[in-house]
Amino acid sequence: MKIGVIYPQNELGGDPAAVRRIGIATEQLGFDHLLAYDHVLGATHDREPKLNGPYTEKHPFHDLFVMFGYLAALTGRIELITGVLILPQRQTALVARQAADVALLSDNRLKLGVGIGWNYVEYDALGEDFSTRGKRLEEQVDLLRRLWSEPLVTFEGRFDRIDRAALNPRPKQPIPIWVGGFADVALRRGAAIADGFIFADGAANAFEAAPKVLGYRREAGLPIDDYGLHINMLTAKSPNAVVETVARWADIGGTHASINTMGHGFTTTEQHVEFVERAADALQGAGMLTSP
């Protein structure tokens, strides 16, 4: 089981020093990865159609590729996970370039988690179509893999067209693409096209959703032995709860778990780090995390 930390961007006020502090602490405490959420813009919810997501214009976010490029230089071991990048609101070739550079700069430590998002205002601002986001993501995943692996790409899709062009330099090895989401269509999509699935336990029941994803892979004749199952532990509010959740996740075949420090009432970066330290101690005591 790989265990890591969710970057608590909602509660840090956009403080750039917190990126360095939490990134380095995550590695020094012996964790395997740092996962970060994605939004380009926040928006007020007083509009029609209604916005029902958890974030508004008051919630800060960092650009994931810039943040991870910075952390690639500050760390040497932890995996850097987008959890999840809202892929269909971005240009596919540009994402391919940005992700390839993070992978190169970090010595192949990037895992690209992708999803479709919920904020149509953000899509409009970025010039993309909110209504076709699911189908576009499916096409984008295929194109990303081709751009990362082929010396010259010709592609004619519904959303993207490339005429004999190449990404150079390409990543040294394939970048894993994982899918996140909640609806059944997202579970089926992730089972069909991804290397793994990222679940947010608390926003939905990850322990019920994970077997569904594996079942969909079996139905499609796809292997499950190397398929990843990643849980963001949103409901584990104490170190003991973290240990218990990791144990339960391992029992159903989970491969990755991330500690959440948001929603605890913390007001400083150090309070977030202190919780992660206590969780690390508890996990080490249970034999689930190697001491640094």
C-alpha positions in Angstrom: 0.0 0.0 0.0 1.3 3.4 -1.0 0.3 6.1 1.5 0.5 9.9 0.9 -1.0 13.3 1.7 -3.6 15.6 0.1 -2.3 19.1 -0.3 -4.8 21.2 1.8 -5.1 24.1 -0.6 -8.5 25.3 0.7 -7.1 26.2 4.1 -3.7 27.8 3.4 -4.8 31.1 1.8 -2.7 30.5 -1.3 0.5 30.8 0.8 3.4 29.8 -1.5 5.6 28.9 1.5 3.1 26.2 2.4 3.8 24.4 -0.9 7.4 24.0 0.1 6.8 23.2 3.8 4.2 20.5 3.1 5.9 19.0 0.1 9.2 18.6 1.9 7.5 17.3 5.1 5.6 14.7 3.1 8.8 13.3 1.8 10.7 13.6 5.1 8.0 11.7 7.0 8.3 8.7 4.8 5.1 9.1 2.7 4.9 7.9 -0.9 3.2 10.8 -2.6 1.6 14.2 -2.5 -1.8 14.6 -4.2 -3.3 18.0 -5.2 -6.7 19.1 -6.4 -7.3 21.3 -9.5 -9.3 24.3 -10.5 -8.3 27.2 -12.7 -11.1 29.5 -11.7 -13.6 29.7 -8.9 -17.1 31.2 -9.4 -20.0 32.5 -7.3 -22.9 30.0 -7.1 -25.7 32.6 -7.4 -26.5 31.9 -11.1 -28.6 29.7 -13.4 -28.0 26.9 -14.0 -26.9 26.4 -10.4 -23.4 25.4 -9.4 -23.5 22.7 -6.8 -19.8 21.9 -6.4 -17.8 22.4 -3.1 -15.8 25.5 -4.2 -16.4 29.1 -4.9 -14.3 32.1 -5.9 -13.0 32.3 -2.3 -11.2 28.9 -2.5 -7.5 29.2 -3.6 -5.8 26.7 -6.0 -2.4 26.5 -7.5 -1.7 25.4 -11.1 -0.8 21.7 -10.7 1.9 21.6 -13.3 3.7 24.7 -12.0 3.4 23.5 -8.4 4.7 20.1 -9.3 7.5 21.4 -11.4 8.6 23.4 -8.3 8.2 20.4 -6.0 10.2 18.2 -8.5 13.2 20.3 -7.6 12.6 20.3 -3.8 11.9 16.5 -3.4 13.6 13.5 -4.7 11.4 10.5 -4.0 7.7 11.2 -3.6 5.2 10.7 -6.4 3.3 13.8 -7.5 -0.3 13.1 -8.2 -3.0 15.3 -9.8 -6.1 14.2 -8.1 -7.8 15.2 -10.4 -6.8 17.5 -13.3 -10.0 18.7 -15.1 -8.7 17.5 -18.5 -11.5 18.4 -20.9 -11.3 22.1 -20.1 -7.7 22.1 -21.4 -6.0 21.8 -24.7 -4.8 18.2 -25.1 -1.5 18.8 -26.7 -0.6 21.5 -24.1 -1.4 19.1 -21.3 0.8 16.5 -23.0 3.7 19.0 -23.0 3.2 20.2 -19.4 2.8 16.6 -18.1 5.9 15.4 -20.0 8.0 18.2 -18.6 6.9 17.5 -15.0 7.7 13.8 -15.6 11.1 14.6 -17.0 12.0 17.2 -14.3 10.8 14.8 -11.5 12.5 11.7 -12.9 9.2 10.0 -13.7 7.4 10.8 -10.5 4.2 12.2 -12.0 0.8 10.3 -12.0 -1.9 12.1 -13.9 -5.3 11.7 -12.3 -8.0 13.2 -14.6 -11.7 13.9 -14.4 -14.4 16.0 -16.0 -15.3 18.5 -13.2 -18.6 20.2 -12.4 -18.0 24.0 -13.0 -19.4 25.1 -16.4 -18.3 28.7 -15.7 -14.7 27.5 -15.7 -15.2 25.6 -19.0 -16.7 28.7 -20.6 -13.9 30.9 -19.5 -11.3 28.5 -20.9 -13.2 28.2 -24.2 -14.2 24.6 -24.0 -17.6 22.8 -24.2 -19.0 21.6 -20.8 -21.6 19.4 -22.4 -19.2 17.1 -24.2 -16.6 16.8 -21.5 -17.0 13.1 -20.8 -16.6 12.0 -24.5 -13.7 14.5 -24.9 -11.9 13.0 -21.9 -12.0 9.6 -23.4 -10.5 10.8 -26.7 -7.9 12.9 -24.8 -6.6 9.9 -22.9 -5.9 8.1 -26.1 -4.2 11.1 -27.7 -2.1 11.8 -24.6 -0.7 8.3 -24.7 0.2 8.6 -28.3 1.9 12.0 -27.9 4.0 10.6 -25.1 5.1 7.5 -27.0 5.1 8.1 -30.8 7.8 10.0 -32.7 5.2 11.5 -35.1 1.5 11.6 -34.5 -1.4 12.0 -37.0 -4.7 12.1 -35.2 -8.3 12.8 -36.5 -10.8 12.8 -33.7 -14.0 14.5 -32.8 -12.3 17.1 -30.7 -8.6 17.2 -31.7 -6.7 17.1 -34.9 -3.0 16.7 -35.3 -1.2 16.5 -38.7 2.2 14.8 -38.5 3.5 16.5 -35.4 5.5 15.4 -32.4 6.1 16.1 -28.7 9.8 16.5 -28.1 11.2 15.7 -25.7 8.9 12.9 -24.7 8.7 11.4 -21.2 11.2 8.6 -20.6 8.5 6.1 -19.7 4.7 6.1 -19.9 2.9 8.5 -17.5 0.2 6.6 -15.6 -3.3 8.0 -16.2 -5.9 7.5 -13.5 -9.5 8.6 -13.6 -11.6 10.0 -10.8 -15.3 10.6 -10.4 -18.5 9.6 -8.7 -21.3 8.7 -11.1 -21.6 5.2 -12.6 -20.6 6.5 -16.0 -17.3 7.7 -14.5 -16.7 4.4 -12.9 -17.2 2.6 -16.2 -15.0 5.1 -18.0 -12.2 4.7 -15.5 -12.5 0.9 -15.7 -12.3 1.0 -19.5 -9.5 3.5 -20.2 -7.4 4.2 -17.1 -4.5 2.6 -15.3 -6.3 3.1 -12.0 -9.2 5.0 -10.3 -9.1 7.7 -7.6 -12.0 7.7 -5.2 -13.0 10.4 -2.7 -14.4 8.5 0.3 -16.8 10.9 2.0 -18.0 12.5 -1.2 -19.1 9.0 -2.1 -18.6 5.5 -0.7 -15.2 4.3 -2.0 -15.7 0.9 -0.5 -18.8 0.3 -2.5 -17.5 1.9 -5.7 -14.1 0.1 -5.9 -15.6 -3.4 -6.5 -17.9 -1.9 -9.2 -14.9 -0.6 -11.1 -13.1 -3.9 -10.9 -16.3 -5.7 -12.0 -16.6 -3.4 -15.0 -13.0 -4.3 -16.0 -13.8 -8.0 -15.7 -16.9 -7.5 -17.9 -14.7 -5.8 -20.5 -12.1 -8.6 -20.4 -9.5 -6.3 -18.9 -6.9 -7.3 -16.3 -7.3 -6.2 -12.7 -4.0 -7.4 -11.2 -2.2 -4.3 -12.1 -5.1 -1.9 -11.8 -4.7 0.8 -9.1 -7.3 1.8 -6.5 -6.6 5.1 -4.7 -8.7 6.4 -1.8 -8.7 10.0 -0.7 -9.6 9.5 3.0 -11.9 12.5 3.5 -13.7 11.0 6.5 -10.6 9.8 8.5 -10.5 12.6 11.1 -7.9 11.2 13.5 -4.6 9.2 13.2 -6.4 6.1 14.4 -9.1 6.6 11.8 -6.4 6.9 9.1 -4.9 3.6 10.2 -8.3 1.9 10.3 -9.2 3.2 6.8 -5.9 2.1 5.3 -6.4 -1.4 6.7 -9.9 -1.7 5.4 -8.8 -0.3 2.0 -5.9 -2.9 1.8 -8.4 -5.7 2.6 -10.4 -4.9 -0.6 -7.4 -4.7 -2.8 -6.6 -1.0 -2.5 -3.2 0.2 -3.7 -3.0 3.8 -2.6 -4.4 6.0 0.1 -4.1 9.8 0.9 -4.5 11.5 4.2 -6.8 14.6 4.3 -6.2 17.4 6.7 -8.9 19.8 5.5 -12.0 20.2 7.6 -10.3 19.8 10.9 -10.5 23.4 11.9 -6.8 24.0 11.3 -5.7 27.7 10.8 -2.0 27.4 10.1 0.3 25.3 7.9 2.0 23.9 10.9 -1.3 22.5 12.3 -1.7 20.6 9.0 1.9 19.3 9.2 1.4 18.3 12.9 -1.6 16.2 12.0 0.3 14.5 9.2 3.2 13.8 11.7 0.8 12.2 14.1 -0.7 10.1 11.3 2.8 9.0 10.2 3.5 7.9 13.8 0.3 5.9 14.0 0.9 4.3 10.6 4.5 3.4 11.5 3.3 1.9 14.8 0.9 -0.3 12.8 3.6 -1.4 10.4 2.0 0.4 7.4 4.6 3.1 6.8 8.4 2.8 6.8 10.2 5.2 9.1 12.2 7.9 7.2 
